[in-house]
Amino acid sequence: MTSAFAITARRIFDGHMFHEDAALLVENSRVKAVLARADLPGGMMHHDAGDALITPGFIDLQVNGGGGVLFNNDPTVPGIRTICETHARYGTTALMVTLITDAPELKREAIAAGAAAAAAGEPGYLGLHLEGPHLSIARKGTHDPALIRPMTEADLAYLLEQVPRFGIPMITIAPESVTPDQVRRLVQAGYRVSLGHTDTSCSDVAAYIKAGATLVTHLFNAMSQLGNREPGLVGAALASPSLHCGLIADGFHVDPVTMKIALAAKTGPAHIFLVTDAMSTIGTGENGFDLNGRTVYRRDGRLTLADGTLAGADIDMLSCVRYVREQLGQPLEEALRMASLYPAEAIGAPSKGSLTAGKDADFVVLGADLDIRSTWIAGTCVHTADTKPSWAFA
């Protein structure tokens, strides 16, 4: 790919505002500028995307699998690559590969794979999200209760040793299994700590916010709910200006009315952002898979265990954006922010999430019906719906 080029389109959304009849300038893998088409420098190599919309690439902080790969079952660099490549087909340009609660030896394999992927600069790989095993059995969801346990000092020491080998480090914990002091030490080492799979009280959450927890994992799911006398983690998440909240917008995990209420209630500057919680089924025709020795079934848009417990989600990020726009009535720009700008802010990735000068040239070209035309990471096209793209500069 040439080091400098431009793409013109009917509209460009830079993460903050729309630009009509505009050009995106890319140089050395980064955004140089967004400017009016009429101001495009003469002689610059460029492609006209016509009536397309160019928007920041999507960022997914909770991806368990894709393309037939579940990270728990294939904790390798090729597994990570397949997951990233699969989700790029749906507009995701950066993601946190997620390890669900599993045995300690498998976690070590996963972290080693994450470190190797980071060292190799795998396109789309942002870091690891360790979802467990230090959770609450009372709110285990699909996590294997036999593997859930409190965090020991040995566990903590191991986690601290690994930073920053495997990219951005994120961990979901329950206050029942991790102390505020342990959270403080994780945060000081660089971990983004998320609260989830917990039956904690709203009042107890305050100590974890003070210790540095800044995220909530899949809001409403596997957590203490908002009640009239006990607000739970849901209440704390919506009321706290510092807790960024992931939301699975598939219509199964959370009722659309509940999602609308949450979006109206959430106080800033932290926001609700979209996550897929996607499993290996994305991009495949498979009907199920194995998780910790149990079968997960794929039926009618849901992934469930035999008893009906939801086991991750069967949705991609572009579908989440469409759902938020069409079913929740959010403006397109807000739906796009929930998939790009807000997760970048939540995870502390300042070079991601928008198309302003100096940011990584991670973007998606969408058609009029929000269909994927192409996905770009660091100024390189990694997926296209066109078998013979006219923008093949190199």
ZAKEFI-192172 format. One line per 8 residues: number of its first residue (from 1); their letters; for each residue x negated, y, z of C-alpha. Coordinates in Angstrom, 3 decimals, always signed. Example, Ala and Ser with C-alpha at 12.3 -4.5 7.8 and 13.67 -1.06 7.14 Angstrom:
1	AS	-12.300:-4.500:+7.800 | -13.670:-1.060:+7.140
END
This chain:
1	MTSAFAIT	+0.000:+0.000:+0.000 | -1.271:+3.455:-0.866 | -2.194:+5.588:+2.138 | +0.175:+8.448:+1.215 | +3.610:+8.315:-0.408 | +7.137:+9.635:-0.064 | +10.640:+8.205:-0.206 | +13.538:+10.474:-1.104
9	ARRIFDGH	+17.151:+9.752:-0.168 | +20.563:+11.340:+0.111 | +20.216:+11.409:+3.906 | +17.443:+10.888:+6.420 | +18.143:+10.541:+10.120 | +14.977:+11.321:+12.056 | +16.289:+10.083:+15.409 | +17.578:+13.504:+16.400
17	MFHEDAAL	+19.338:+14.996:+13.380 | +20.332:+14.338:+9.769 | +18.467:+15.834:+6.810 | +20.416:+16.006:+3.555 | +18.764:+15.356:+0.177 | +15.424:+14.915:+1.881 | +12.035:+13.226:+1.625 | +10.135:+11.134:+4.155
25	LVENSRVK	+6.366:+11.619:+3.808 | +4.138:+8.791:+5.037 | +0.375:+8.963:+5.391 | -1.977:+6.382:+6.928 | +0.904:+4.351:+8.440 | +2.452:+7.347:+10.169 | +5.134:+9.885:+9.466 | +3.673:+13.088:+8.110
33	AVLARADL	+6.933:+15.010:+7.734 | +10.586:+14.989:+6.767 | +11.311:+17.823:+4.373 | +13.771:+18.904:+1.711 | +13.471:+17.035:-1.598 | +12.811:+20.373:-3.326 | +9.731:+20.874:-1.142 | +8.118:+17.550:-2.052
41	PGGMMHHD	+4.500:+18.206:-3.117 | +3.951:+17.831:-6.844 | +2.171:+14.694:-7.995 | +2.839:+12.724:-4.792 | +3.643:+9.067:-5.376 | +7.233:+8.532:-4.353 | +10.350:+6.405:-4.720 | +13.879:+7.739:-5.019
49	AGDALITP	+16.202:+5.625:-2.834 | +19.241:+7.350:-4.316 | +22.314:+7.437:-2.081 | +20.569:+5.565:+0.732 | +20.219:+6.495:+4.395 | +16.733:+6.298:+5.899 | +16.702:+5.844:+9.655 | +14.157:+4.929:+12.355
57	GFIDLQVN	+13.514:+1.211:+12.597 | +15.458:-0.621:+15.279 | +13.794:-1.594:+18.551 | +15.041:-4.653:+20.433 | +13.840:-5.208:+23.990 | +15.419:-8.645:+24.427 | +14.843:-11.213:+21.672 | +14.691:-14.881:+22.640
65	GGGGVLFN	+14.354:-16.200:+19.116 | +15.261:-16.145:+15.459 | +14.648:-17.996:+12.219 | +15.101:-21.352:+13.930 | +12.508:-20.552:+16.610 | +13.312:-20.211:+20.313 | +10.295:-18.743:+22.095 | +10.757:-21.037:+25.100
73	NDPTVPGI	+10.473:-24.013:+22.753 | +7.664:-22.597:+20.607 | +5.461:-20.223:+22.637 | +2.909:-19.685:+19.871 | +1.706:-16.938:+17.555 | +3.447:-18.568:+14.545 | +6.611:-18.674:+16.649 | +6.298:-14.972:+17.446
81	RTICETHA	+5.631:-14.213:+13.774 | +8.756:-16.078:+12.657 | +10.896:-14.256:+15.218 | +9.566:-10.840:+14.143 | +9.906:-11.595:+10.426 | +13.457:-12.852:+10.868 | +14.669:-9.803:+12.783 | +12.979:-7.470:+10.290
89	RYGTTALM	+15.571:-8.723:+7.796 | +18.171:-6.950:+9.948 | +16.275:-3.696:+10.449 | +14.301:-4.446:+13.626 | +10.782:-3.063:+13.326 | +9.621:-3.587:+16.927 | +10.747:-6.120:+19.498 | +9.992:-7.605:+22.879
97	VTLITDAP	+9.762:-11.372:+22.545 | +11.635:-12.725:+25.556 | +10.771:-15.754:+27.665 | +13.705:-17.125:+29.633 | +13.095:-18.758:+33.024 | +10.898:-21.809:+32.511 | +8.093:-23.815:+34.101 | +4.915:-21.956:+35.185
105	ELKREAIA	+2.741:-23.764:+32.663 | +5.011:-22.716:+29.803 | +4.876:-19.122:+30.970 | +1.092:-19.269:+30.787 | +1.318:-20.570:+27.209 | +3.739:-17.768:+26.324 | +1.499:-15.062:+27.762 | -1.518:-16.494:+25.925
113	AGAAAAAA	+0.477:-16.426:+22.690 | +1.569:-12.849:+23.377 | -2.039:-11.813:+23.970 | -3.123:-13.423:+20.699 | -0.247:-11.769:+18.805 | -1.173:-8.377:+20.242 | -4.838:-8.860:+19.350 | -3.877:-9.849:+15.799
121	GEPGYLGL	-1.563:-6.875:+15.394 | +1.419:-9.005:+14.369 | +3.874:-6.660:+12.604 | +6.907:-5.971:+14.762 | +5.488:-7.456:+17.954 | +5.769:-4.970:+20.825 | +5.159:-7.130:+23.888 | +6.697:-9.781:+26.126
129	HLEGPHLS	+9.844:-9.552:+28.210 | +9.602:-12.086:+31.036 | +13.230:-12.701:+32.013 | +12.742:-14.677:+35.198 | +12.049:-16.930:+36.999 | +12.354:-14.548:+39.957 | +16.126:-14.135:+39.779 | +19.222:-14.869:+41.861
137	IARKGTHD	+20.788:-18.310:+41.618 | +24.157:-16.708:+42.385 | +23.882:-14.795:+39.087 | +21.821:-17.292:+37.125 | +23.885:-17.231:+33.933 | +22.323:-19.777:+31.585 | +18.993:-19.844:+33.471 | +18.111:-23.219:+34.951
145	PALIRPMT	+18.641:-22.967:+38.749 | +15.980:-25.620:+39.341 | +13.366:-23.205:+37.942 | +14.504:-20.012:+39.697 | +12.375:-19.058:+42.709 | +11.095:-16.108:+44.760 | +7.942:-14.315:+43.638 | +4.928:-15.425:+45.645
153	EADLAYLL	+1.688:-13.527:+46.070 | +0.068:-16.040:+43.718 | +2.737:-15.284:+41.090 | +2.133:-11.576:+41.494 | -1.640:-11.914:+41.305 | -1.351:-13.870:+38.054 | +0.958:-11.272:+36.488 | -1.360:-8.437:+37.504
161	EQVPRFGI	-4.335:-10.238:+35.942 | -2.613:-10.428:+32.548 | -2.024:-6.707:+32.023 | -2.468:-5.306:+29.408 | -3.376:-8.377:+27.353 | -0.018:-9.142:+25.760 | +1.217:-5.726:+24.607 | +3.835:-3.820:+26.556
169	PMITIAPE	+4.725:-5.917:+29.613 | +8.345:-6.078:+30.787 | +9.858:-8.252:+33.505 | +13.411:-8.803:+34.735 | +13.673:-9.467:+38.467 | +16.376:-9.774:+41.110 | +15.966:-7.955:+44.446 | +16.871:-11.231:+46.165
177	SVTPDQVR	+13.626:-12.784:+44.891 | +11.165:-9.881:+44.660 | +10.284:-7.257:+47.275 | +10.096:-3.506:+46.629 | +6.362:-3.642:+47.353 | +5.872:-6.309:+44.698 | +7.789:-4.157:+42.230 | +5.643:-1.164:+43.132
185	RLVQAGYR	+2.473:-3.128:+42.405 | +3.853:-4.421:+39.113 | +4.751:-0.895:+38.019 | +1.366:+0.459:+39.049 | -0.242:-2.200:+36.844 | +1.859:-1.161:+33.847 | +4.929:-3.421:+33.920 | +8.341:-2.066:+32.998
193	VSLGHTDT	+10.542:-3.586:+35.681 | +14.170:-4.316:+34.910 | +16.843:-5.355:+37.395 | +19.083:-8.224:+36.359 | +20.532:-11.623:+37.204 | +21.263:-10.319:+40.671 | +24.080:-10.021:+43.192 | +22.424:-7.058:+44.894
201	SCSDVAAY	+24.375:-4.249:+46.520 | +24.327:-0.741:+45.131 | +22.619:+0.583:+48.260 | +19.791:-1.952:+47.956 | +19.069:-0.864:+44.384 | +17.808:+2.501:+45.660 | +14.662:+0.946:+47.123 | +13.835:-0.693:+43.805
209	IKAGATLV	+14.344:+2.539:+41.891 | +12.017:+4.226:+44.359 | +9.494:+1.427:+43.807 | +9.554:+2.128:+40.064 | +12.207:-0.078:+38.451 | +13.558:+1.807:+35.444 | +15.715:-0.651:+33.472 | +18.762:-2.882:+33.821
217	THLFNAMS	+19.002:-6.121:+31.854 | +22.168:-6.720:+29.750 | +24.525:-4.401:+31.624 | +27.603:-6.107:+33.144 | +26.300:-9.613:+32.492 | +24.868:-11.691:+35.346 | +25.030:-8.928:+37.948 | +27.108:-7.530:+40.809
225	QLGNREPG	+30.081:-5.673:+39.348 | +31.592:-2.249:+39.936 | +34.135:-2.512:+42.747 | +36.242:-0.018:+44.649 | +34.145:-0.291:+47.822 | +30.944:-1.883:+46.516 | +29.601:-0.369:+43.281 | +27.099:-3.185:+42.737
233	LVGAALAS	+24.287:-3.016:+40.222 | +26.742:-1.904:+37.533 | +27.684:+1.149:+39.577 | +24.074:+1.921:+40.415 | +23.102:+1.606:+36.752 | +25.797:+3.962:+35.537 | +25.236:+6.511:+38.297 | +21.436:+6.600:+38.278
241	PSLHCGLI	+19.830:+9.129:+35.909 | +16.637:+7.026:+35.822 | +17.939:+3.550:+34.924 | +17.932:+2.676:+31.217 | +20.541:-0.012:+30.507 | +20.483:-2.681:+27.818 | +23.870:-3.620:+26.342 | +24.842:-6.606:+24.187
249	ADGFHVDP	+27.435:-5.154:+21.830 | +28.856:-8.317:+20.285 | +32.403:-8.173:+21.662 | +31.889:-11.380:+23.660 | +29.498:-10.402:+26.435 | +31.352:-7.192:+27.342 | +34.898:-6.127:+26.526 | +34.978:-3.136:+24.154
257	VTMKIALA	+37.099:-1.113:+26.608 | +34.467:-1.708:+29.294 | +31.731:-0.636:+26.895 | +33.572:+2.583:+26.082 | +33.970:+3.355:+29.781 | +30.278:+2.723:+30.409 | +29.182:+4.961:+27.538 | +31.410:+7.751:+28.835
265	AKTGPAHI	+30.239:+7.303:+32.427 | +26.487:+6.895:+32.058 | +24.466:+9.818:+33.388 | +21.159:+10.842:+31.800 | +18.407:+11.364:+30.988 | +18.224:+7.547:+30.839 | +20.657:+6.023:+28.338 | +22.463:+2.839:+27.418
273	FLVTDAMS	+20.596:+1.151:+24.571 | +21.364:-1.885:+22.413 | +19.812:-5.325:+22.802 | +20.698:-8.464:+20.909 | +19.656:-11.169:+23.414 | +19.358:-13.124:+20.158 | +18.560:-16.812:+20.084 | +17.020:-19.062:+17.421
281	TIGTGENG	+20.225:-19.141:+15.376 | +19.689:-15.708:+13.819 | +18.903:-16.050:+10.122 | +19.789:-19.761:+10.067 | +22.736:-22.082:+9.596 | +21.929:-24.181:+12.665 | +24.827:-25.224:+14.892 | +22.931:-25.409:+18.167
289	FDLNGRTV	+19.591:-25.843:+19.901 | +17.961:-27.089:+23.090 | +17.209:-24.880:+26.092 | +15.522:-26.361:+29.171 | +16.851:-29.792:+28.224 | +20.442:-28.590:+27.740 | +22.298:-28.202:+24.465 | +23.489:-24.744:+23.434
297	YRRDGRLT	+26.394:-24.800:+20.989 | +27.049:-22.245:+18.223 | +30.754:-21.696:+17.668 | +32.774:-18.755:+16.337 | +30.081:-16.156:+16.961 | +29.278:-17.416:+20.467 | +26.431:-19.432:+21.934 | +27.460:-21.461:+24.981
305	LADGTLAG	+26.477:-24.346:+27.182 | +28.855:-27.310:+27.361 | +30.719:-25.661:+30.263 | +31.353:-22.476:+28.252 | +28.632:-20.340:+29.891 | +27.310:-17.797:+27.410 | +23.726:-18.631:+26.459 | +22.273:-15.602:+24.746
313	ADIDMLSC	+23.859:-14.010:+21.696 | +24.334:-14.817:+18.037 | +23.973:-11.268:+16.716 | +21.369:-9.075:+15.026 | +20.660:-5.405:+15.712 | +22.270:-4.040:+12.556 | +25.491:-5.842:+13.488 | +25.312:-4.256:+16.953
321	VRYVREQL	+24.980:-0.810:+15.360 | +27.989:-1.477:+13.177 | +29.996:-2.688:+16.182 | +29.221:+0.428:+18.208 | +30.214:+2.650:+15.315 | +33.299:+0.779:+14.112 | +34.721:-0.797:+17.274 | +33.604:+1.675:+19.949
329	GQPLEEAL	+34.082:+4.799:+17.842 | +30.639:+6.234:+18.473 | +29.193:+8.662:+15.902 | +26.742:+7.022:+13.514 | +23.862:+9.084:+14.860 | +24.536:+7.898:+18.417 | +24.815:+4.255:+17.340 | +21.457:+4.625:+15.587
337	RMASLYPA	+19.870:+6.265:+18.627 | +21.064:+3.363:+20.780 | +19.101:+1.037:+18.498 | +15.938:+3.104:+18.129 | +15.281:+6.269:+20.142 | +16.789:+5.110:+23.438 | +14.995:+1.742:+23.652 | +11.715:+3.457:+22.718
345	EAIGAPSK	+12.236:+5.843:+25.616 | +13.235:+2.997:+27.925 | +10.101:+0.969:+27.277 | +7.709:+3.912:+27.140 | +6.723:+3.615:+23.465 | +6.171:+7.255:+22.432 | +5.057:+6.431:+18.878 | +8.333:+4.616:+18.153
353	GSLTAGKD	+12.021:+5.440:+17.854 | +12.041:+8.527:+15.639 | +10.685:+9.824:+12.340 | +8.977:+12.995:+13.489 | +5.416:+13.953:+12.593 | +2.790:+11.607:+13.998 | +5.161:+8.733:+14.807 | +4.673:+5.244:+13.418
361	ADFVVLGA	+6.223:+4.932:+9.954 | +8.715:+2.275:+11.070 | +11.970:+2.811:+9.220 | +14.943:+1.171:+7.553 | +16.567:+2.026:+4.220 | +20.322:+1.423:+4.425 | +23.020:+1.457:+1.779 | +26.296:+3.352:+1.946
369	DLDIRSTW	+27.952:+0.455:+3.821 | +25.015:+0.168:+6.258 | +23.643:-2.815:+4.362 | +19.909:-3.417:+4.532 | +17.952:-2.381:+1.461 | +14.473:-2.532:+2.948 | +12.578:-2.568:+6.248 | +9.204:-0.887:+6.760
377	IAGTCVHT	+6.633:-1.291:+9.544 | +3.659:+1.098:+9.722 | +4.412:+2.319:+6.205 | +4.461:-1.174:+4.686 | +7.601:-2.822:+3.368 | +8.116:-6.120:+5.223 | +11.547:-6.957:+3.845 | +13.606:-5.978:+0.832
385	ADTKPSWA	+16.961:-7.025:-0.560 | +15.643:-6.218:-4.042 | +13.638:-9.010:-5.656 | +11.814:-6.499:-7.877 | +11.439:-3.313:-5.845 | +10.541:-0.204:-7.794 | +8.634:+1.164:-4.808 | +5.925:-1.500:-4.962
393	FA	+3.156:+1.125:-5.063 | +0.233:-1.191:-4.470
END
